[in-house]
Amino acid sequence: MTYTLPPLNALRAFEAAARHLSFKLAAHELHVTPAAVGQQVKALEARLGIRLFERLHKQLILTAAGQAYLPEISDGFRRIADATSLLKPAGAVLLQLGVHGSFDLRRLELADFRSAHAEIALRVLQPAGLHELVEGKIDLLIAHGLGHHPGYRCDRVNEGSGFGDWLIAPEGTADCPEVVSFREWLRALRAESPLANHRRPRLVGIIGS
């Protein structure tokens, strides 16, 4: 069976904006800009051929179609979230880490991290970049560059200055316990044996918990 679905990012933007009746609050939840939420909703409306919101001065109101659509979409996302939670170890908090394509995952000693932090279900997506972080597909990112991104906390992974590897997390979630645990893990690894910025064979794909 083939499902006929609108773009899922557009559905996420609509669902969040409809719950908050605010593009600004939806943007904060999804870690994107209000303009990005507005564009996604506009694209969804164009795809469906129907208006979902009335855009008044400093006010967002659901149309009758939007009111009918919201509970079904919310229920769908809830079911997906519930099904996903069943895949995690009991009581574990899911942490989704993105890593740039040339980074050698062996440097992170992830098996040891999972053993030391049974309360965290770590999943890794490689390759990944800022696009995945902005869209909420990952919770934090190891990226290569200068590490200056407004609205995000950037911690250097390797020693040195200028270009390098950085652990990047949205400021709103940078102090969550699971993010702090992974940040401290990287610091401990660097203290024991500096994470050199040299190339090894590339590992590509999704590594599950």
Phi, psi and chi 1 to 4 in degrees:
 res  aa     phi    psi   chi1   chi2   chi3   chi4
   1 MET       -  132.0  178.1  178.1  178.8      -
   2 THR  -103.5  125.2  -60.2      -      -      -
   3 TYR   -88.1  133.4  -66.7   97.7      -      -
   4 THR   -93.4  103.9  -57.7      -      -      -
   5 LEU  -125.3  143.8  -61.9  173.1      -      -
   6 PRO   -70.6  167.6  -13.0   27.2      -      -
   7 PRO   -55.8  131.1  -24.8   34.2      -      -
   8 LEU   -66.6  -32.2  -66.9 -177.9      -      -
   9 ASN   -64.9  -36.4  -75.8  -25.2      -      -
  10 ALA   -67.2  -38.4      -      -      -      -
  11 LEU   -64.9  -40.4  -72.5  177.5      -      -
  12 ARG   -61.8  -43.0  -70.4 -177.5   70.0 -147.2
  13 ALA   -63.7  -43.7      -      -      -      -
  14 PHE   -62.9  -47.1  160.8   71.6      -      -
  15 GLU   -62.0  -43.6 -162.6  -87.1  -19.3      -
  16 ALA   -68.2  -43.8      -      -      -      -
  17 ALA   -64.3  -37.2      -      -      -      -
  18 ALA   -70.3  -37.2      -      -      -      -
  19 ARG   -65.9  -42.5  -85.0 -169.5  -73.0  105.1
  20 HIS   -88.2  -17.1  -65.9  -67.3      -      -
  21 LEU    50.5   44.4  -70.5  178.8      -      -
  22 SER  -162.9  125.9  166.1      -      -      -
  23 PHE   -69.1  -34.1  -73.9  163.6      -      -
  24 LYS   -65.3  -47.5 -177.9  177.4 -180.0 -179.9
  25 LEU   -68.8  -35.6  -67.3  177.8      -      -
  26 ALA   -63.9  -40.4      -      -      -      -
  27 ALA   -62.8  -39.9      -      -      -      -
  28 HIS   -63.6  -40.4 -179.7   74.1      -      -
  29 GLU   -67.1  -38.2  175.9 -178.5  -38.9      -
  30 LEU   -93.9   -1.6  -60.9  175.7      -      -
  31 HIS    61.5   41.3  -51.8  -59.5      -      -
  32 VAL  -131.7 -178.4  -62.2      -      -      -
  33 THR   -87.5  155.4   65.1      -      -      -
  34 PRO   -57.0  -35.7  -27.3   36.4      -      -
  35 ALA   -62.9  -38.6      -      -      -      -
  36 ALA   -65.2  -40.7      -      -      -      -
  37 VAL   -62.8  -45.9  172.6      -      -      -
  38 GLY   -59.3  -40.5      -      -      -      -
  39 GLN   -67.3  -39.2  -70.2  169.9    1.2      -
  40 GLN   -65.4  -42.4  -69.8  -81.2   13.5      -
  41 VAL   -65.1  -42.4  170.1      -      -      -
  42 LYS   -61.3  -40.9 -174.7  176.1 -179.5  179.9
  43 ALA   -65.2  -37.9      -      -      -      -
  44 LEU   -65.3  -44.2  178.0   61.1      -      -
  45 GLU   -60.7  -40.3  -69.6  176.0  -37.6      -
  46 ALA   -65.2  -40.1      -      -      -      -
  47 ARG   -64.4  -40.8  176.0   74.1  172.4  -94.9
  48 LEU   -83.0  -20.6  -61.6  175.4      -      -
  49 GLY    72.4   31.1      -      -      -      -
  50 ILE  -153.4  148.1 -166.5  167.1      -      -
  51 ARG   -84.2  133.9  -65.9 -179.5   66.0 -178.5
  52 LEU  -103.5  -22.4  -60.5  170.4      -      -
  53 PHE  -130.7  149.3  -69.1  100.9      -      -
  54 GLU   -99.4  121.4  -66.3  -71.1  -12.6      -
  55 ARG   -98.7   98.4  -63.4  160.4  175.0   81.1
  56 LEU   -97.5  176.0  -54.5  179.4      -      -
  57 HIS   -65.4  113.3 -179.7   61.7      -      -
  58 LYS    56.8   28.3  -66.1 -175.6  178.3 -179.2
  59 GLN  -151.6  140.0 -171.3  175.7   10.8      -
  60 LEU  -119.9  126.5 -159.1   60.8      -      -
  61 ILE  -128.3  135.9  -62.2  176.3      -      -
  62 LEU   -73.0  137.1  -78.2  166.0      -      -
  63 THR   -75.9  174.6   63.0      -      -      -
  64 ALA   -59.9  -38.7      -      -      -      -
  65 ALA   -65.3  -41.5      -      -      -      -
  66 GLY   -63.9  -39.8      -      -      -      -
  67 GLN   -64.1  -37.9  -68.3  178.3   24.3      -
  68 ALA   -73.2  -32.1      -      -      -      -
  69 TYR   -77.4  -38.1 -159.0   36.0      -      -
  70 LEU   -56.1  -52.5  174.6   60.5      -      -
  71 PRO   -62.3  -33.0   16.8  -28.7      -      -
  72 GLU   -69.9  -41.8  -60.3  -63.7  -27.7      -
  73 ILE   -68.4  -42.7  -62.1  -57.2      -      -
  74 SER   -60.5  -41.4  -66.8      -      -      -
  75 ASP   -64.9  -38.1 -176.1   62.7      -      -
  76 GLY   -62.9  -45.9      -      -      -      -
  77 PHE   -65.3  -36.6  -79.2  128.7      -      -
  78 ARG   -63.8  -41.3 -170.1  174.4  -57.5  110.0
  79 ARG   -64.9  -40.2  -72.6  173.5  178.8  -90.9
  80 ILE   -63.6  -43.7  -68.0  171.1      -      -
  81 ALA   -63.3  -41.4      -      -      -      -
  82 ASP   -65.6  -42.7  -70.3  -15.7      -      -
  83 ALA   -64.1  -39.1      -      -      -      -
  84 THR   -66.4  -39.2  -57.8      -      -      -
  85 SER   -63.4  -26.8   69.3      -      -      -
  86 LEU   -69.2  -18.9  -65.0  176.7      -      -
  87 LEU   -83.4  -14.5  -58.8  177.5      -      -
  88 LYS   -84.3  152.4  -60.1 -173.5  -61.3  179.9
  89 PRO   -57.2  146.8  -23.1   32.8      -      -
  90 ALA   -55.0  128.3      -      -      -      -
  91 GLY    79.1   -0.6      -      -      -      -
  92 ALA   -82.3  148.3      -      -      -      -
  93 VAL   -97.4  129.4  175.2      -      -      -
  94 LEU   -78.2  128.2  176.9   61.8      -      -
  95 LEU  -124.3  119.8  178.6   63.5      -      -
  96 GLN  -107.9  115.3  -58.8 -174.8   98.6      -
  97 LEU  -107.0  129.5  169.6   68.8      -      -
  98 GLY  -102.0  145.9      -      -      -      -
  99 VAL  -137.2  136.0 -177.1      -      -      -
 100 HIS   -66.8  156.8   68.3   82.0      -      -
 101 GLY   -63.2  -27.9      -      -      -      -
 102 SER   -93.6    3.0   61.1      -      -      -
 103 PHE   -82.1  133.4 -169.1   92.1      -      -
 104 ASP   -84.6  111.1 -173.5   -9.0      -      -
 105 LEU   -62.7  -22.3  -68.6  178.0      -      -
 106 ARG   -62.9  -23.8  -71.6  174.4  -65.8 -178.5
 107 ARG   -65.0  -22.4  -65.2  163.2   57.5 -171.3
 108 LEU   -88.1  -14.3  -59.3  178.8      -      -
 109 GLU    50.3   54.8  -59.7 -177.1   15.7      -
 110 LEU   -65.3  -33.4  -63.3 -179.1      -      -
 111 ALA   -61.2  -41.0      -      -      -      -
 112 ASP   -68.1  -36.8  -70.1  -19.0      -      -
 113 PHE   -62.7  -44.9  175.3   83.0      -      -
 114 ARG   -63.8  -37.7  -68.4 -175.0  172.6  104.9
 115 SER   -66.7  -37.3  -64.1      -      -      -
 116 ALA   -79.4  -19.9      -      -      -      -
 117 HIS  -131.1   71.2  -63.3  -83.0      -      -
 118 ALA   -64.3  -19.2      -      -      -      -
 119 GLU   -78.5   -6.1   76.8  -77.4    4.5      -
 120 ILE  -117.2  122.4  -60.8  175.2      -      -
 121 ALA   -92.1  101.4      -      -      -      -
 122 LEU   -92.3  128.3  176.8   67.4      -      -
 123 ARG  -124.1  144.0  -66.5  179.6 -176.7  168.5
 124 VAL  -123.1  133.3 -179.3      -      -      -
 125 LEU  -116.1  121.6  174.1   63.8      -      -
 126 GLN  -142.2  128.3 -173.2 -174.9   36.0      -
 127 PRO   -82.6  154.6   29.6  -35.3      -      -
 128 ALA  -149.7  156.7      -      -      -      -
 129 GLY  -143.7 -166.3      -      -      -      -
 130 LEU   -60.4  -30.6  -76.5  172.0      -      -
 131 HIS   -58.6  -45.2 -177.3   74.9      -      -
 132 GLU   -66.6  -34.8  -75.6   78.1   11.5      -
 133 LEU   -69.5  -43.9 -174.3   62.0      -      -
 134 VAL   -63.0  -37.4  168.0      -      -      -
 135 GLU   -82.1   -2.3  -70.6 -165.0  -17.1      -
 136 GLY    79.8   14.2      -      -      -      -
 137 LYS   -74.7  -22.6  -65.1  178.5 -179.3  177.9
 138 ILE  -133.3  160.5   53.4  177.8      -      -
 139 ASP   -93.7  -30.7  -58.7  -54.4      -      -
 140 LEU  -151.8  163.4   68.7  167.4      -      -
 141 LEU  -140.9  136.6  169.0   70.6      -      -
 142 ILE   -98.4  110.0  -66.0  179.1      -      -
 143 ALA  -119.5  157.5      -      -      -      -
 144 HIS  -105.9  130.1 -172.2   73.8      -      -
 145 GLY   161.7 -148.1      -      -      -      -
 146 LEU   -93.8  -17.1  -68.7  174.0      -      -
 147 GLY    76.4   30.5      -      -      -      -
 148 HIS  -117.6  104.9  -59.9  -62.0      -      -
 149 HIS  -139.5  104.8  -57.6  -75.0      -      -
 150 PRO   -55.5  134.7  -25.4   35.0      -      -
 151 GLY    89.6   -0.6      -      -      -      -
 152 TYR  -130.0  144.9  -67.0   84.2      -      -
 153 ARG   -88.0  129.7  171.4  168.4  173.7  169.1
 154 CYS  -121.6  118.6  -57.1      -      -      -
 155 ASP  -117.2  129.1  -65.7  -86.7      -      -
 156 ARG   -68.5  135.3 -167.8  163.9 -170.5  116.3
 157 VAL   -87.7  -43.9  173.0      -      -      -
 158 ASN  -108.7  166.8   53.3  -18.2      -      -
 159 GLU   -75.1  160.6  -60.1  -70.5  -11.9      -
 160 GLY   115.7 -170.4      -      -      -      -
 161 SER  -135.2  169.0   59.0      -      -      -
 162 GLY    75.4 -142.7      -      -      -      -
 163 PHE   -65.1  144.3  -81.6   86.4      -      -
 164 GLY  -178.1 -169.9      -      -      -      -
 165 ASP   -95.9  135.9  -66.3  -35.8      -      -
 166 TRP  -130.8  141.9  -62.5   79.5      -      -
 167 LEU   -92.3  119.2 -176.2   67.8      -      -
 168 ILE  -119.1  130.2  -56.3  173.7      -      -
 169 ALA  -140.3  145.0      -      -      -      -
 170 PRO   -57.5  140.2  -23.0   34.1      -      -
 171 GLU   -57.1  -31.9  -71.8 -177.7   -9.9      -
 172 GLY   -68.7  -21.8      -      -      -      -
 173 THR  -122.6    5.5   56.6      -      -      -
 174 ALA   -64.3  -22.2      -      -      -      -
 175 ASP  -106.1   13.7  -68.0  -36.8      -      -
 176 CYS   -65.0  144.7  -70.8      -      -      -
 177 PRO   -54.0  -41.6  -26.7   35.0      -      -
 178 GLU   -69.4  -33.7   60.9  -86.2   16.6      -
 179 VAL   -70.3  -42.4  174.9      -      -      -
 180 VAL   -61.3  -41.0  171.0      -      -      -
 181 SER   -61.1  -42.2  -67.1      -      -      -
 182 PHE   -71.1  -37.3 -169.1   79.5      -      -
 183 ARG   -62.0  -43.5 -174.0 -176.0  -58.7  121.3
 184 GLU   -67.2  -32.5  -68.1  176.9  -12.8      -
 185 TRP   -62.0  -44.4  177.1  -99.5      -      -
 186 LEU   -63.2  -40.2  -69.6 -174.0      -      -
 187 ARG   -63.3  -40.6  -72.5  174.5  179.4  167.6
 188 ALA   -66.6  -39.6      -      -      -      -
 189 LEU   -62.7  -42.1  -74.2  180.0      -      -
 190 ARG   -67.4  -34.8 -171.8  169.8   64.8 -179.1
 191 ALA   -69.0  -37.7      -      -      -      -
 192 GLU   -74.9  -43.9  -67.0  173.7    3.4      -
 193 SER  -154.4  104.8  178.2      -      -      -
 194 PRO   -48.8  135.0  -26.4   34.9      -      -
 195 LEU   -77.4   93.0  -64.9  171.4      -      -
 196 ALA   -65.1  148.3      -      -      -      -
 197 ASN   -95.0   61.7 -169.7   26.0      -      -
 198 HIS  -117.7  159.6   59.7  -85.2      -      -
 199 ARG   -89.6  141.3  -69.5  179.9  177.4  -88.8
 200 ARG  -131.8  178.2  -68.2 -176.7 -179.3  175.4
 201 PRO   -54.8  136.4  -27.2   35.6      -      -
 202 ARG   -77.8  135.1  178.5  178.0  174.5 -178.1
 203 LEU  -109.1  125.1  -55.9  178.2      -      -
 204 VAL  -126.6  141.7  178.7      -      -      -
 205 GLY   131.2 -170.2      -      -      -      -
 206 ILE  -107.3  127.4  -59.9  177.2      -      -
 207 ILE  -109.9  116.0  -61.9  179.3      -      -
 208 GLY   -84.9  168.2      -      -      -      -
 209 SER   -81.1      -   58.4      -      -      -
